[in-house]
């Protein structure tokens, strides 16, 4: 399986759906006079933009290491996730502000126009298609171990969930009468608030990796346990970990018998490295520093 081609395939499927939906939503929002649907259309537009970001950054992140990038280009994939989070946050703020202005107009006595049925059906179609794309993308993200594809999958899920809120708001404004037309802009604000939460989660993870955040405690404990089980190796310590894109970087110290020859100690250290690469992937960066027993 070619990882880069698989990521392209997943992203292109999502892009095709996004182009279809954003066109349909903008038309439905304009003809149906729905603030909630226009907000949903902006969300789909941001989905399409982030699909382009993923395609560009994954291409770069899969380049092999070179003279100026000794650890490869994996961080570009993490950067893509962060860019997606920023795009989502920008869209969410725009949606909330526009919805809040509509609500303020209603409170000042302005009569809001009820949305049309076209907008309602656009929301239903969006829910079905985006949930399907989410399930497809998250399945592929786990198989490919791609943070960028995972981020994009959650972007699809956020669009599906926001469309549920949109459908409720538009449906309420249509079926409950003129007094309830306020539900349309209220739904758009709720959609925006939900997107803010998703954006912050993506930014937290992306910025954490870019700032060399350590791997989760459970992973670090597993690393120490695996190394300690290697015969002739004891007391793994001074563990340092981080992510490089979709790969792990692991550095640690271990104790060995001080009477071992240099070759024997080297071979044992190589055994530790191969164990960790076999468990976490061949691209895992591993450095093992050997110390003689008693030096602790």
N, C-alpha and C positions, 0 to 999 in steps of 0.2 A: 504493500500500500504506500503510495506517494503522499506523504502528509500534506505537502504544500498544495497539491492538486485537489485533495479531499477538502481542504479548507476553502479553496476557491469554489468548489462545487457547492458546498453548504451555503457559502455567502451569496453566490449567484442565485440560488433558489430563493433565498430570502429577499434579494434585491428585486427579482421579478415580481414577487408578491407585493413588495413595497411600492413599486412603480404603479402596479394595477390599483392598489388601494388608495394611494395618495391622490391619484387622478380622480377616482370615483368619489372619494371623500370631499375633495375640494368642490367638485361639481354639485354633490349632494348638499354640502354645507351652504353653498352660495344659493342654489335654487330652493333649498329648504329653509333658508333663513335661520340657521342653527349655529349659535356660538360654540356649543359643545362639539358639534361635528367639525367646525373649522379648527378647533383646538386639537381634535383627534387627527385631522389632516396634517397639521403642523407636526404632530408626533410621528406620523408615518413618514413625513419628509425628513425628519431627523434620523429615522431608521435607515432611510436610503443613503443619506450622507455618511452615516457611520459604517454602512456596508462598504462604501468606497474606501473609507479609512482603513478598515480591516484588510481589504485586498492589497492596498499599497504597503501597509506596515508588515503584513505577514510575508510578502515578497522579500522585503528587506531583512526581516528577522531570520529567514531561512538561509541567508548567505553564510558560507563557512567563515571561520575565523581568518583574519588577515593581519598584516603587520600593525595596523592601527586599532584592531579589535582582537586582542589575545583571547578573550573569553567569548568570542562570537558576537552575534547581533541580536541575541534573544531578548534584550531589554526593549527592543523596538515593539515587540508584541505587547509588553506591559504598558508601554507608552500609548499604544493604540487603545487599550482598555481605559486608560486615564482620559484620553481624548473623547471617547464615547461617553464617559461619565460627565465630562464638562458640557458636551453637546446636549445631553439629557437635561442637565441642570438649567442651561439657557432656555431650552424649550419649555420646561416646567414653569420658570419664572414668567415667561411671556404669556403662557396660558392663564396663570393665576391672576396676573395684572388685568388682562382683558376681561376675564370673568368677573373680577371684582368691580370693574368700571360699569359693567352691565347691571350688576346687582345694585350699585349706587344709583344708577339711573332709575331703576325700578322703585327703590326706596324714595326717590324724589318725585314719584308720581308718574313716571313715563310708562306707557303701556308697551310691553314687549310682545313682539309678534310671535305667535306659536309656530314652531318648526313644522315642516312638512313630512309626510310619510316616507319620502325618498331618503331623508336623513336618518330616519329610524331604521330602515332596511339596510342602509349602508353600515350602520353600527353592528347589526346582526351578522352581516357578511364578514365584517372585520374580525369579530370575535372568533368565528369559526376558522377563518384562514390563518389568523395570527397564532392561535393556539396550536394549530397543526404544524406551523413552521417552528414554533418554540419547541415542541416535542421532538421534531426531527433534528433541530440544531443542538439541543442539549444532549441528545443521544450521541451525536457525532463529536461534540466537544469533549465528552468523557472518553470516548475511544481515541481521540487524537491528543488528549491532554493539552488542549489549547485554551488559555485564559481569554484570549480575544474572541474566540468563537463562543465561549461560555457567556462572556459579557454581552455579546450580540444576541445570544439566545434569550437572555433575561430582558433585553431590550424588546424583543418580540413578545415575550410574556407580558411585559408592562403595557404594551400597546393593546394586547388582548384584554387585559384587566381594565384598562382605561376605557376601552370600547364598551365594556359592561356598564360602567358608570355612565357613559354617554347614552347608551340605549335606555337606561332607567330614567335619566333626566329628560331625554327627548320624548320617550314614551309617556312619562308623567305629564309633560307640557302639552302633549297632543290629546291624550285620552281623559285627563282630569279637568279640562276646561281652562278658560282664560285666566282665572285666578292663580293657576299653577304654572304659568309660563316662566316664572322665576326659576323653576327646576332646571331649565336648560343651562343658564349661566352658572347655577350652583353646581351642576354636574361637571362643568368645565373646570371649576376651582378644585373640586374633589380629585379630578383626574390629575391636575397639576400637582397637588400635594402628594399624591401617590408616586408620581414620577420623581419628585424631589427625593423621596426616601430611597428609591432605586438608585438614583444618581449618586447619592452620598455613599452607598454601599460600594459601588464601583470605584469611586474616587478613593475611598478608604483603602481598598485592596491594592489599587494601582499605585497610589502614592507610597503605600507601605513597602511594596516591592522595589520601587525606584529609590527609596531611602534605605535600602539594604535591610529591611525588616527580617528578623529571624524566622525560620520555619516554625509552624505550630509546636507547642510543647509535646504533643503526642508523637509527632514525627521525630523530634529530637530524642525523646525517650526510646523510641524504636531503634534509632541509629545506635545509641549507646548499648542497647541490649544485643543487637546483632553483632556488633564488634566484640563485645565481652564474651560471646559464645565461640569465638575463633580460638582453637587450641594454641597455647603458647602466647596469647595476648591477654593482658589484664589492665584493669583500671583505665579505660578510655576516659579522657578528660579534656579540658580546654576546647570543648566543642564549639565551633562557629559555623553557622549555616545561613543561607540566603537563597533566593531564587534568581536565576538568570533566564528570563522569559518563561518557558515551560519546563526548564531543567533545574535541578538542585545543584547547589555548590556546598560541599561539605569539607571542613578542615578540622582535624582533631589530633591529640597526642595520645600515645599508648605506651605501656610499659612492656618490655621483653627481657628475657634472661641476658644479662650483660656479658655472658661468655659466648653468646652466639657470634659466628663470623659475620662480617659485613654482608656477604652474599645471603646468608641465612636470614638475617634481619630484613634485608631488602625483599627477599622472596615472601616472607611472612607479611610485610607491609603491602606487597602487591596482592596477596591473598585477600587482605582486608578491603583493598580498593575494588577488586573484582567482585567481592561479595556485595558491596554497596551498589556498584553499577548494575549487577544482576538484579538487584531488588528495586532500584529506583530508575533504571534506564541507562543505556550505554553512553548517553551524552552527559551523565552526571559528572561534575567536576569534583574529584576527591584528592585531598592531600593528607597524608599520614606522616606525622612526626614521631620517630621512635626514640624512646628514652630507656636507659637501663634500669632494671629493678633496683629499688633503694634510692633512686634519685628524687622521689617525690618528697 
